[in-house]
Amino acid sequence: MKFAIVVFPGSNCDHDAYYATKHVLGADAEFVWHKELGLQGADVVILPGGFSYGDYLRTGSIARFSPVMASVMAFAEAGGPVLGICNGFQILLETGLLPGGMLYNRSVKFQCEQVYVRVEELETPFTCTATPGQVLRIPIAHGEGNYFAPPDELDLLEANRQVVFRYCDVEGAVVDAANPNGSARGIAGLCNKQRNVVALMPHPERACESAMGSADGLVVFESAIAQLKSDGMVLPG
Amino acid sequence: MKARVFVTLKESVFDPQGQTIADALHTMDYDRVRNVRQGKYFELELDVETVDDARALANEVADRLLANPVIESYRIDVEDETIGVSK
């Protein structure tokens, strides 16, 4: 099985995602330059964190029109698992594959810190091996991660169980003091209605080894591998 | 033909940058500035013949790229150099 990690001009967590999937987990992983028109036969697509196109205009707004995105959208619409991390989340919002938008953090600062997120939904390819309510300690690093959607859209997300991660305290309680950026209803991550497209602002790929301060992020990538295995995929090696 | 596009956050959307600017102005004793909303401004030079075409084209690019309709709204002014500004 193969992870494709899409590289946009300005991506800067692409190597972290590559390291986590290839070297920590031993899966096959390939970089895919954003000008390419295919996904090199990948089974999972990761849109990594960074500052694609320097965050010009709006975060993710230019990358969304990169040539490779037509393939990513076709892959997603065919049910392929797609993970957006940070800027990858912002790009997916711009495509409309996920609802809502990102505002500046309520602090109006770029925030780089460890946070706790609670896994709200196990029925996605990126959380299927987590435990219900599992609390992950993973970092955030963003200026525009203040998730916004109109109240009726938020109600719909909740009703469809599309809120996959929420900011919480160390005990797993979703309280305003543990919400680093002002995101509506503490939302840190979402999935689409079909549940195959998942995105989150925190960086699981930066928390995949204890030497990094936490290995809690591994479950996201392990889940993708487990899901594909259970779907009958034969792993190399 | 020129079009000017003004993009702002929707009224219902909190604007942390605008709020920070308003707070700074209040610190500077500009108490009569009640509120600030920050936005973006674009000038488009368009190869079109009519004001209607200019407006249609500016609308299309604003919808598709310049503004994110989830959080932002926009206003367009078209300038026909021969007759002045059309609102």
HADDOCK unambig.tbl for C-alpha pairs under 7 A between the chains (distance, minus, plus):
assign (segid A and resid 61 and name CA) (segid B and resid 65 and name CA) 6.94 0.50 0.50
assign (segid A and resid 100 and name CA) (segid B and resid 70 and name CA) 6.11 0.50 0.50
assign (segid A and resid 101 and name CA) (segid B and resid 70 and name CA) 6.27 0.50 0.50
assign (segid A and resid 101 and name CA) (segid B and resid 71 and name CA) 6.39 0.50 0.50
assign (segid A and resid 104 and name CA) (segid B and resid 16 and name CA) 6.30 0.50 0.50
assign (segid A and resid 106 and name CA) (segid B and resid 16 and name CA) 5.53 0.50 0.50
assign (segid A and resid 108 and name CA) (segid B and resid 16 and name CA) 6.16 0.50 0.50
assign (segid A and resid 108 and name CA) (segid B and resid 17 and name CA) 6.45 0.50 0.50
